Amino acid sequence: MSKYRGYEGDSLEFLKNNQLVVGDSVKILLDITYSGIIMPRYEYSDDKHIVLKLKSGYNVGLEIAKIKNVKKIQSSEKIVEEPEKVNKIEGLPKVLLLSTGGTIASKVDYRTGAVTPVLTAEELNSSVPELSKIANIDAEVLLSEYSENIMPENWLEIAKKISSYSDSDYSGIIIAHGTDTMHYTSSFLSFALAGFPIPIVLVGSQRSSDRASSDAALNLIGATRFITESKTKGVYIAMHNDENDNTVACHIGTRVRKNHTSKRGAFQTIGDNPAFIIAEEKIQKNISKEVYKTLEFQPKINLDTKIALVKYHPGYDPKLIEQIIDSGYKGIIFEGTGLGHVGRVTYDSIKKANEKGMFLGMTSQCIDGRVRMTVYESGRDLLNLGIIPLEDILPEVALVKAMWALGNTQNIDEVKEIMLDNIASEMSI
């Protein structure tokens, strides 16, 4: 990898003239003195700045024309110490940690600027030493993708991997995952692996581990404690409960949404409290029923992605529904307004979809609440056109569930039965 990654023009000349490369530790004087490590630049950045990572973990761009003095403190060729080997403690429970990528499972190599997986037991012990006192962790990199690149075929891969451990001696399985699409993955695993005998906990972080405000360590510790102390089944998401470093919230994987782009407490259980709150002194349980409808594990690891999610809005063009029909899709999940409505401009297209034998389900755009399509005339019209109200299933969860249902049966009547069956607490009833 280039020693000047991303630098060109004036900024590249500045580095060469001062005998600097990416990864060097430096002090740079402008109006004030900045100390940090030279980081790579984004390939489309200008050539008038260099980037430093400060000790706080934040990056800062410095305009080279205003730099008065620069001093190299340490070369990028410094020796990197190998992390100390982890000694397993006899009698501690075993936990499997699978990485799919995301902020929580990565580190920055400051010599090159590359982001690489952090997922050997030794590296975890080095970065979060508390884990080795809670459980004996086995770690494995399954994928290495940002969450926006996790596709349905990756859900299948993750589910099959987890299913292979159904008879293992692990107390639970942690999945390190990027936060943006984490609840899609947790939804699929909830349906495909319903009844799985040990807890599955997805964990992410809003801020990387090289930042002082990182939530990675506490989230991992909370998830590990939850697995070893709660003795429960289900698929969960474990993340900061709020902006403080006091508690981790454990959410049922089909009832949770990421409701903030950057806050550490971004995830919220919709319509209720989190299933569990992990505090330093205890784990508080807020649910009284089992997550799974069935206690018997019968994996159904299949899906069909020919399901569309349609968010209705004023001015919506019904030709878009026609395109979905003509593209061979087998179902549509509508994200309707209020109690479950879409404008009458769409009725002819919906009728056509119903006559084609497509599954049509209705959810609500509202953050909370249940679809009630019998209250108003428009809702009753949509019922007559074949739309199935999906209670208070979240739109994205309904999308994933419909993909899973169609992957297990092509019979639309059976799909309707599956969609109305509360398999993994996707409905709050």
C-alpha positions as CSV (number, residue, x, y, z in Angstrom):
1,M,0.0,0.0,0.0
2,S,1.3,3.5,-0.9
3,K,3.1,5.4,1.8
4,Y,1.2,8.5,0.6
5,R,-2.3,7.0,0.3
6,G,-4.8,9.5,-1.0
7,Y,-2.3,12.4,-1.2
8,E,-1.4,14.2,-4.4
9,G,-0.4,17.6,-5.7
10,D,0.6,20.1,-3.1
11,S,-0.1,17.9,-0.1
12,L,2.0,15.1,-1.5
13,E,4.9,17.5,-2.2
14,F,4.5,18.7,1.4
15,L,4.9,15.2,2.8
16,K,7.9,14.4,0.6
17,N,9.7,17.6,1.4
18,N,9.3,17.0,5.1
19,Q,10.2,13.3,4.8
20,L,6.8,12.2,6.1
21,V,4.5,9.3,5.2
22,V,1.1,8.0,6.3
23,G,1.4,6.6,9.8
24,D,4.1,8.9,11.1
25,S,3.5,10.6,14.5
26,V,4.1,14.3,14.3
27,K,3.7,17.7,15.9
28,I,2.5,20.4,13.6
29,L,2.4,24.1,14.5
30,L,-0.3,26.4,13.0
31,D,-1.8,29.0,15.3
32,I,-1.7,26.2,17.9
33,T,0.2,22.9,18.0
34,Y,-1.4,19.7,16.9
35,S,0.0,16.3,17.8
36,G,-1.2,13.2,16.0
37,I,-0.7,10.5,13.4
38,I,-0.8,11.3,9.7
39,M,-3.9,9.6,8.2
40,P,-4.7,8.7,4.6
41,R,-6.9,11.0,2.5
42,Y,-10.1,10.2,0.7
43,E,-9.3,9.7,-3.0
44,Y,-11.4,12.7,-4.1
45,S,-10.2,15.1,-1.5
46,D,-8.4,18.3,-2.4
47,D,-4.6,18.6,-2.3
48,K,-4.4,21.5,0.1
49,H,-4.8,19.7,3.4
50,I,-3.3,16.8,5.4
51,V,-5.2,14.8,7.9
52,L,-4.1,14.0,11.5
53,K,-5.7,11.6,13.9
54,L,-5.6,13.3,17.4
55,K,-5.2,11.5,20.7
56,S,-8.9,12.1,21.3
57,G,-9.6,9.8,18.3
58,Y,-11.0,12.5,16.1
59,N,-9.5,13.5,12.8
60,V,-8.6,17.0,11.8
61,G,-7.7,18.5,8.5
62,L,-4.8,21.0,8.5
63,E,-4.3,23.5,5.7
64,I,-0.7,23.1,4.5
65,A,-0.4,26.8,3.5
66,K,-0.8,27.7,7.2
67,I,1.6,25.2,8.7
68,K,4.6,27.1,10.3
69,N,6.6,24.1,11.5
70,V,6.4,20.3,11.5
71,K,8.3,17.7,13.6
72,K,8.3,14.0,13.2
73,I,8.0,12.3,16.6
74,Q,7.9,8.6,15.6
75,S,8.2,6.8,12.3
76,S,5.4,4.6,10.9
77,E,8.0,1.8,10.9
78,K,7.7,1.4,14.7
79,I,7.6,-2.2,16.0
80,V,4.1,-3.4,16.6
81,E,3.9,-5.7,19.6
82,E,2.0,-8.9,19.3
83,P,-1.0,-9.1,21.6
84,E,-0.5,-11.3,24.6
85,K,-1.9,-14.9,24.3
86,V,-5.2,-15.4,26.2
87,N,-5.2,-18.2,28.7
88,K,-8.6,-19.8,29.0
89,I,-9.9,-20.0,32.5
90,E,-11.3,-23.4,33.5
91,G,-15.0,-23.3,34.6
92,L,-15.9,-20.1,32.7
93,P,-18.7,-20.4,30.1
94,K,-17.8,-20.5,26.4
95,V,-19.0,-17.8,24.0
96,L,-18.6,-17.8,20.2
97,L,-18.0,-14.4,18.6
98,L,-18.6,-14.2,14.9
99,S,-17.6,-11.0,13.0
100,T,-19.5,-9.7,9.9
101,G,-17.7,-6.4,9.9
102,G,-18.8,-2.9,11.0
103,T,-17.2,-0.4,13.3
104,I,-17.1,-2.7,16.4
105,A,-15.0,-5.4,14.7
106,S,-12.3,-3.1,13.1
107,K,-9.2,-1.2,13.9
108,V,-7.1,1.3,12.1
109,D,-3.6,0.4,11.2
110,Y,-1.9,3.8,11.6
111,R,1.1,2.8,9.5
112,T,-1.1,2.3,6.4
113,G,-4.4,3.8,7.3
114,A,-6.1,0.5,6.5
115,V,-9.1,-0.7,8.4
116,T,-8.7,-4.3,9.4
117,P,-10.7,-6.8,11.4
118,V,-10.0,-7.1,15.1
119,L,-11.2,-10.6,15.8
120,T,-8.7,-12.9,17.3
121,A,-9.2,-13.8,21.0
122,E,-5.8,-12.2,21.6
123,E,-6.8,-8.9,20.0
124,L,-10.1,-8.9,21.9
125,N,-8.3,-9.5,25.1
126,S,-5.9,-6.7,24.4
127,S,-8.7,-4.2,23.6
128,V,-11.4,-5.4,26.0
129,P,-9.6,-7.3,28.8
130,E,-12.7,-7.6,30.9
131,L,-14.1,-10.2,28.5
132,S,-11.6,-12.8,29.5
133,K,-12.9,-12.6,33.1
134,I,-16.5,-13.2,32.0
135,A,-16.2,-16.0,29.4
136,N,-13.8,-18.0,27.3
137,I,-14.2,-16.4,23.9
138,D,-13.7,-18.1,20.6
139,A,-13.6,-15.6,17.8
140,E,-13.9,-16.0,14.0
141,V,-14.2,-13.6,11.0
142,L,-17.2,-14.7,9.0
143,L,-17.6,-11.6,6.8
144,S,-15.9,-8.3,6.7
145,E,-18.5,-5.8,5.3
146,Y,-20.0,-2.5,6.2
147,S,-23.6,-3.1,7.1
148,E,-25.0,-1.4,4.0
149,N,-23.2,-4.1,2.0
150,I,-24.8,-7.0,4.0
151,M,-27.2,-8.7,1.6
152,P,-29.9,-11.4,2.0
153,E,-27.4,-14.0,0.8
154,N,-25.2,-13.0,3.7
155,W,-28.2,-13.6,6.1
156,L,-28.3,-17.2,4.8
157,E,-24.5,-17.6,5.4
158,I,-24.7,-16.3,8.9
159,A,-27.8,-18.4,9.8
160,K,-26.2,-21.6,8.4
161,K,-23.0,-20.9,10.4
162,I,-25.0,-20.4,13.6
163,S,-27.2,-23.4,13.0
164,S,-24.1,-25.6,12.9
165,Y,-23.6,-24.8,16.6
166,S,-27.0,-25.8,17.8
167,D,-25.6,-28.8,19.6
168,S,-22.4,-27.1,20.8
169,D,-21.2,-26.4,24.4
170,Y,-21.4,-22.6,23.8
171,S,-23.5,-20.6,26.2
172,G,-24.4,-18.2,23.4
173,I,-23.3,-16.6,20.2
174,I,-22.3,-12.9,19.6
175,I,-22.4,-11.4,16.1
176,A,-20.3,-8.3,15.6
177,H,-22.3,-6.3,13.0
178,G,-22.5,-2.8,11.5
179,T,-25.4,-0.9,13.0
180,D,-27.2,0.5,10.0
181,T,-28.8,-2.8,8.9
182,M,-28.4,-4.8,12.1
183,H,-32.1,-5.1,12.7
184,Y,-32.7,-6.6,9.2
185,T,-30.2,-9.3,10.0
186,S,-31.6,-9.9,13.5
187,S,-35.1,-10.2,12.0
188,F,-34.1,-12.9,9.5
189,L,-32.2,-14.9,12.2
190,S,-35.2,-14.6,14.4
191,F,-37.4,-16.4,11.8
192,A,-34.9,-18.7,10.2
193,L,-33.5,-20.0,13.6
194,A,-36.7,-19.8,15.7
195,G,-36.3,-22.0,18.8
196,F,-32.5,-21.9,18.7
197,P,-31.4,-23.3,22.1
198,I,-28.9,-20.6,23.1
199,P,-29.1,-16.8,22.9
200,I,-27.9,-15.0,19.8
201,V,-26.8,-11.4,20.4
202,L,-25.9,-8.9,17.7
203,V,-23.6,-6.2,18.8
204,G,-22.3,-3.0,17.1
205,S,-20.8,0.3,18.0
206,Q,-21.7,3.8,16.9
207,R,-18.2,5.1,17.4
208,S,-15.0,3.3,16.6
209,S,-12.7,1.8,19.3
210,D,-10.0,4.4,18.7
211,R,-12.3,7.2,19.8
212,A,-12.4,8.3,23.4
213,S,-16.2,8.1,23.3
214,S,-16.4,4.7,21.8
215,D,-19.2,2.4,22.9
216,A,-17.6,-0.8,21.6
217,A,-16.2,-2.2,24.8
218,L,-19.3,-1.7,27.0
219,N,-21.6,-3.2,24.3
220,L,-19.4,-6.3,24.0
221,I,-19.1,-6.6,27.8
222,G,-22.9,-6.2,28.2
223,A,-23.7,-8.8,25.5
224,T,-21.3,-11.3,27.0
225,R,-22.7,-10.8,30.5
226,F,-26.2,-11.1,29.1
227,I,-25.4,-14.5,27.5
228,T,-23.6,-15.9,30.6
229,E,-26.1,-14.6,33.2
230,S,-29.6,-14.4,31.7
231,K,-30.1,-18.1,30.7
232,T,-32.6,-17.2,28.0
233,K,-33.4,-17.9,24.3
234,G,-33.9,-15.5,21.5
235,V,-32.2,-13.2,19.0
236,Y,-31.3,-9.8,20.5
237,I,-29.5,-6.6,19.7
238,A,-27.3,-5.3,22.6
239,M,-26.3,-1.6,22.4
240,H,-25.9,1.4,24.7
241,N,-29.1,2.2,26.6
242,D,-28.4,5.9,26.4
243,E,-25.5,8.4,26.1
244,N,-24.1,7.3,29.5
245,D,-21.7,4.4,30.1
246,N,-23.9,2.9,32.8
247,T,-26.2,0.4,31.0
248,V,-26.6,-1.7,27.9
249,A,-30.1,-2.3,26.5
250,C,-30.9,-5.8,25.1
251,H,-33.7,-5.5,22.5
252,I,-35.7,-8.3,21.0
253,G,-34.4,-8.6,17.4
254,T,-37.8,-8.2,15.7
255,R,-39.0,-5.2,17.8
256,V,-36.1,-2.8,17.5
257,R,-35.1,0.1,15.3
258,K,-32.0,2.3,14.9
259,N,-33.7,5.7,15.6
260,H,-30.6,8.0,15.6
261,T,-27.8,8.3,13.1
262,S,-25.0,8.8,15.6
263,K,-26.0,8.7,19.3
264,R,-24.6,5.8,21.3
265,G,-28.1,5.1,22.5
266,A,-29.5,4.9,18.9
267,F,-31.4,1.7,19.2
268,Q,-34.9,1.5,20.8
269,T,-37.5,-1.1,21.3
270,I,-40.7,0.1,19.6
271,G,-43.8,0.2,21.8
272,D,-42.1,-1.1,25.0
273,N,-39.1,-1.1,27.2
274,P,-36.0,-3.1,26.1
275,A,-36.3,-6.8,27.0
276,F,-33.3,-6.6,29.3
277,I,-31.2,-3.8,30.8
278,I,-27.6,-4.8,31.7
279,A,-26.3,-2.7,34.5
280,E,-23.0,-3.1,36.4
281,E,-24.7,-4.7,39.5
282,K,-27.5,-6.7,37.9
283,I,-29.5,-7.6,34.7
284,Q,-33.1,-6.4,34.8
285,K,-35.6,-8.5,32.9
286,N,-38.6,-6.6,31.5
287,I,-40.3,-9.4,29.6
288,S,-42.5,-12.1,31.0
289,K,-42.9,-14.4,28.0
290,E,-40.7,-16.4,25.7
291,V,-39.4,-14.7,22.6
292,Y,-40.1,-17.7,20.4
293,K,-43.5,-19.2,19.9
294,T,-42.0,-22.6,19.6
295,L,-39.4,-24.1,22.0
296,E,-38.3,-26.7,19.4
297,F,-35.5,-25.7,17.1
298,Q,-36.4,-26.5,13.5
299,P,-34.3,-24.3,11.3
300,K,-35.8,-22.9,8.1
301,I,-32.9,-21.1,6.4
302,N,-34.5,-20.0,3.1
303,L,-35.6,-16.8,1.5
304,D,-37.0,-15.2,-1.7
305,T,-36.0,-11.6,-2.2
306,K,-38.9,-10.9,-4.7
307,I,-40.7,-8.7,-2.1
308,A,-40.9,-4.9,-2.5
309,L,-41.3,-2.4,0.3
310,V,-43.5,0.5,-0.8
311,K,-43.6,3.7,1.2
312,Y,-46.7,5.6,0.2
313,H,-46.7,9.4,0.1
314,P,-48.8,12.2,-1.4
315,G,-48.0,12.3,-5.1
316,Y,-47.0,8.6,-5.2
317,D,-47.0,7.4,-8.8
318,P,-49.0,4.1,-9.1
319,K,-46.9,3.2,-12.2
320,L,-44.2,2.2,-9.7
321,I,-46.5,-0.5,-8.4
322,E,-47.1,-1.6,-12.0
323,Q,-43.3,-1.9,-12.5
324,I,-43.1,-4.0,-9.4
325,I,-45.8,-6.3,-10.8
326,D,-44.2,-6.5,-14.2
327,S,-40.8,-7.3,-12.7
328,G,-42.0,-10.6,-11.4
329,Y,-42.2,-9.7,-7.7
330,K,-44.3,-12.0,-5.6
331,G,-45.4,-9.6,-2.8
332,I,-45.5,-6.0,-1.6
333,I,-45.2,-4.7,1.9
334,F,-47.0,-1.3,2.0
335,E,-45.7,1.3,4.5
336,G,-49.0,3.2,4.7
337,T,-50.1,6.3,6.5
338,G,-51.7,6.3,9.9
339,L,-53.8,3.2,10.6
340,G,-52.8,1.7,7.3
341,H,-53.9,3.7,4.3
342,V,-52.7,4.5,0.8
343,G,-54.4,6.9,-1.6
344,R,-57.1,5.7,-4.0
345,V,-54.8,6.6,-6.9
346,T,-53.1,3.3,-6.2
347,Y,-56.3,1.2,-6.0
348,D,-56.3,0.0,-9.6
349,S,-52.7,-1.1,-9.4
350,I,-53.3,-2.9,-6.1
351,K,-56.3,-4.7,-7.6
352,K,-54.0,-5.9,-10.5
353,A,-51.4,-7.1,-8.0
354,N,-54.0,-9.0,-6.1
355,E,-55.3,-10.6,-9.3
356,K,-51.8,-11.7,-10.1
357,G,-51.7,-13.6,-6.8
358,M,-49.2,-11.4,-5.1
359,F,-49.0,-11.2,-1.3
360,L,-50.0,-7.7,-0.1
361,G,-49.3,-6.6,3.4
362,M,-49.9,-3.4,5.2
363,T,-47.8,-1.8,7.9
364,S,-47.7,1.8,9.2
365,Q,-45.2,4.7,8.7
366,C,-45.9,5.7,12.3
367,I,-43.1,5.0,14.7
368,D,-45.5,3.1,17.1
369,G,-49.0,1.7,17.1
370,R,-51.0,-1.0,15.3
371,V,-52.6,-1.1,11.9
372,R,-56.4,-0.8,12.1
373,M,-57.9,-0.9,8.6
374,T,-61.6,-1.3,9.6
375,V,-61.9,2.2,11.2
376,Y,-62.2,4.3,8.0
377,E,-63.8,3.6,4.6
378,S,-60.4,3.8,2.8
379,G,-59.0,1.1,5.0
380,R,-62.0,-1.2,4.3
381,D,-61.6,-0.6,0.6
382,L,-58.0,-1.8,0.8
383,L,-59.1,-4.9,2.7
384,N,-61.5,-5.7,-0.1
385,L,-58.6,-5.3,-2.6
386,G,-56.8,-8.1,-0.8
387,I,-54.4,-6.2,1.5
388,I,-53.6,-8.0,4.8
389,P,-53.2,-5.8,7.9
390,L,-50.0,-6.9,9.7
391,E,-50.8,-5.7,13.2
392,D,-47.8,-3.7,14.6
393,I,-45.0,-5.5,12.7
394,L,-42.3,-2.9,11.8
395,P,-42.2,-2.3,8.0
396,E,-38.6,-3.6,7.6
397,V,-39.3,-6.6,9.8
398,A,-42.4,-7.4,7.7
399,L,-40.2,-7.1,4.6
400,V,-37.7,-9.6,5.9
401,K,-40.4,-11.9,7.2
402,A,-42.2,-12.0,3.8
403,M,-38.9,-12.8,2.1
404,W,-38.4,-15.7,4.6
405,A,-42.0,-16.9,4.3
406,L,-41.8,-17.0,0.5
407,G,-38.5,-18.8,0.7
408,N,-40.3,-21.6,2.6
409,T,-43.6,-21.8,0.6
410,Q,-44.8,-20.4,-2.7
411,N,-48.5,-20.9,-1.7
412,I,-49.8,-17.4,-1.0
413,D,-52.5,-18.6,1.4
414,E,-49.7,-20.3,3.5
415,V,-47.7,-17.1,3.2
416,K,-50.7,-15.1,4.7
417,E,-50.9,-17.6,7.6
418,I,-47.2,-17.3,8.3
419,M,-47.3,-13.5,8.2
420,L,-50.1,-13.4,10.8
421,D,-48.4,-16.0,13.0
422,N,-46.4,-14.4,15.8
423,I,-43.2,-16.5,15.4
424,A,-40.5,-14.5,17.2
425,S,-42.3,-11.7,19.1
426,E,-42.5,-9.5,15.9
427,M,-46.0,-8.5,17.0
428,S,-46.3,-7.0,20.5
429,I,-49.5,-9.0,21.2
